[in-house]
Amino acid sequence: MTSDHSLNAHDVRRRFDRAARGFDDADFVHCVTRDGLFDRLKPVVIDASVVVDLGCATGSATAELARRFRSAKIMAVDLSQRMLEQCRAKQGWFTKTSVIQASASALPFNDQSVDVVFSNLLLPWIGDLPDVATEVARVLREDGLFVFATLGPDSLAELRDAWSHDAGHAHVNRFLDMHDVGDALVRSGLRDPVLDVDRLNVSYNSAGDLFRDLTAAGARNSLRMRNRSLVGRQRFNAMRERLETAASGDQINLNLELVYGHCWGSGPRSSGGEFRVDANAIPFRRDT
């Protein structure tokens, strides 16, 4: 049975294709998490020959990965052809970066052939985390690194509350709890996941500004079970009124739960092997 909160991959790709040209002007959340990921990479020592920027979008992290891993071949991978066109345009003449259109659940790389998989805010837009985690575990060499940022379940709660009057349709994606993310990683064959959480509050002067940003970032409704007909003006205005009524003063505040994580490749899995883990036993980094 299809979940009300599963994503339609075709809609996701179409929305990011449309957003590609103006994405760099609206990707401030991606910039925050990108910088957070690189901060977390600073103490990591790894001799990388192949690095994959998984869900590279317009390549804002790709160039930094090339600087961070100077001797490595960089593979910029995204499902959106338009995003990849923007990424390719940023590459210099003498680049070691390849731009590849592919699904994160069907990567065109050999088993145990990648040293680092870097993924900035891809996971909120995939339909099946176990499939993607299994692919990452397959291509990642033993002791290779998977580092990622995603959104936690507290994200966009204000929008979810504003749509609560229209319970018959799904409007806002529900993001996985970090315990569920860690559990999926270990079950896929990755090891030693460590996750931590940060918070980001974004303020808008109006609901119109908020929805313009969501559209420009490709972050509008791509749920499989969303209402396929146009949302009626009355229902949309009711949502907008609830959103503005809940505003703090003249500002609409949108809270995001930013989840950062990393884990390691464990090499080839034994035939028929199965991994079991108590999600509550997964360590979570806490800033001091």
N, C-alpha and C positions, 0 to 999 in steps of 0.2 A: 504494500500500500504506500502511496506517495505521501510524504510529509507535507503539511501546509507550508513548511519553512525550508523546503529544498529549493535549489536554484535551477533556473533554466539556463544552461550553458550558452545556447544560441542568443538569448536576450542579453546575457552578460557581455558576450563578445560584441554584439551590436551596439550596446550602450557605450562601451569603451572605444569602439571604432569612432562613434560620433563625437566622443569627448577628446579624442587624441590631440587635435590641433590646439585646443586651448587648455589642455590638461596642466601644463607647467604653471599656468597662472592660478590654478585652483588646488594645487597638490600640497598645501601647507601641512596637512596631517601626515601625508607620506614623507614630507621633509622632516617632521619631528621624529617619526619612527625610524627613518633612515639614519638620522644622526644618532638616535639611541642605539641602533644596532652597531654602528661603527664604534661608538664608545665602548660597547660590550666586547667588541672584537680586539680592542687595544692590547689586552694582556695575553691574547691567544697567540701561540707560536705554532705555525703549521707550514710545512714546505709544500706549497700548492703548485701543481702543474696545470690543472684544469679547474676553473671556477665557473659555476652556473649562477647567473642572476635570474632566478625563477619568478616569472611575473614581473618582468623588467619595466613594463609600461614604456615611458618615453626615454628610459635609460639614465635617469638622474643619479642612480646608484652605480650604474655600470662603469662610468668613468672613474669613480672613486675606488671601485674594486680593482680596476686596472692599475691605479696608483698604489693601492694597498698590497696587491700581489703582482709585482712588476714582471716577474718571470713567467707568469701563468698565462695560459690561453683562456680568455673570457668568453663564455657562451651566454648571450642575452636571449632569453626565451620568453615568449608571450603568446597568448592565444589571439590577440588582436593584431591584424595586419597593419592597421593604421597607426597603432602605437609603435610597432616595429619600424615603420617608415620614419617616424620622428626620432626614434633611437638611432637608426642608421645615419640620419642626417647629422647627428652630433659626432660621429666618428671621424677621426683624422685620416689622412691618406695612408699613413703607416701604422695601422692598428692591428692588434692581436685579438680583436673582438669579432666574433661571429654572431650574426643576428638570425634567430631561428624561430619560425612559427610552429608551435606545438602545444598540445594539451599537457597540463601538469600531471595528468594521470596516464600519459602514454609518451614518456620521454624518449627521444631518438638517440640514446646513449647506451653504450655497452655496460654490462654488469661491472660493478666495482671500478668504474673508469673516471670518477669525479672526486676531487679532493675537498671542495667546499661547495655547498648549495646555500645561497643567500636568497631569502624570500621576504620582501617587504610588503606586507598587507595584501598578499595573494590569498591567504587562507580564508578570509571572510567572503571571497567570491568564488569558491569552489563548491561543487555539489556533494562531494564525498571525500572527507578527510582521510579515512583509512586507505582509499585507493591511491591518493597522492602520497601519503606517508610510505606506503609500500613501494611506490616507484622511487622515491627518494632513497629508501633503504637499499633498493636494488642497485642503483647507479653509484651510490656512495661507497668508496673504498673503506676497508677496515681502518678505524681511527680517523676517517674523514669527518668533516664538521657540517652539520645542518644548523643554520642560524636563521631565525625568523621573527617577525612581528605580526601580530594579529589583533583582533578586537575581542574583548570579553563581553559577557552577557549584559552588563550594565550599560553598554553603549547604546545611544539613541533612545534611552528610556523615555525622554520627553516626547519624542515623536510617537512612540508606541502608545503612550498614555493619551496623546491628542487624538489618535485614531480609535480609541477604545469604544467610542460610540458606534463604530461600524464593525462589530464583532463578526459579521458574516463573511468578511474577506480578509486576507492576509496583506498587510501593507509594509511591514518593517521586518527585516531579517532578524532572526534570533541567533546570536553568536554563541559558540561553545564555551563552556566553563573551562578554565585552564587545567583542571583535573582530568576532564574528558580529553583535552588535547594531549596531555602527557600520557594518558592511558593508550590512546590511539598510536602514538609514536612508538611506545614500547612494544605493543602488539604487532606492529609492522616489522620489528626487528632492529629498530634503532635503540640505542642504549644511553643510560645516564642523563635523562632529560632534566634540565634545570630551568625553571620559569620564574619570572617576576612581573609585577604589575605596576604600572604608573597611571596617572590620571591626567586628562587634558580637558579643560573647559573652553569652549568656543562660544563667543557672544556675537549676536546679530542684532542689528537695529530693527529688522522686520522679518516676517515670515518669508516675504519675497526674496530677500537677500539670502536666507537660508536655503531655499529651494533652488535658487540660481547656482549656488555653490555645489549643492548635491548633484545637480545636472551636469555642471562643468567637470566634476570629478568622476562622472560615470556611476554615481552611487545611488541612482534612483531604483525603484522597485523592479527586481528581476526574479521575484519568487515564482515558482512553477504554478502555484495555485492562486496567483493574484487575479483580481477581477480584470478580464480581458476587454471589457467595454470601458468607455470613457467614464471616469469618476464624475458623478453628477455635481453640478456647481453647489447644490445645497449641502451635500455631504462634505465636499472639500472645504467650503466656507465654515462648516461646523468644526472640522478639524483645525482649521486656521484660527478660529476664535478660541478654541480650547488652548491652543499653543500660546497665543498671545495673552490670554487670561492668566496662564501659569507663569508668565514672564516676570522677571525680577526688575521692577521699575520699568524703564523703557527698553530693556534688553531681553532678548530671548537667549537663554543659556542652553547649550547642547553639551552634554557630558559624554566623554569617550573613555572607556576602560582599555588602556593599551597593554597588551600582553606581549612580553618578550621572552624568547626561549632559545635554547641551544641543546643539541644532543649529538651523539657520535655514531658513526657507522660501525657495525659489528661484523662486517664481512659476509660471505655467503651463508645463507641459512641452511641448516640440515634438512634433508627431505622429510616432509611430514612434521617438522618441528612446530611447536606451538609455544608462544610466550604468554605468560600470565603475570599480572602485576596488580597489587593493591594500589589504586590511584592515590589513596591517602598517604602512601609511603613515598611518593615522589617529592624530592626536596624542592623548595621554592626559595629563591634568593630574596633576602630582605635587606634593604639599604640601612646602614647604620648612621 
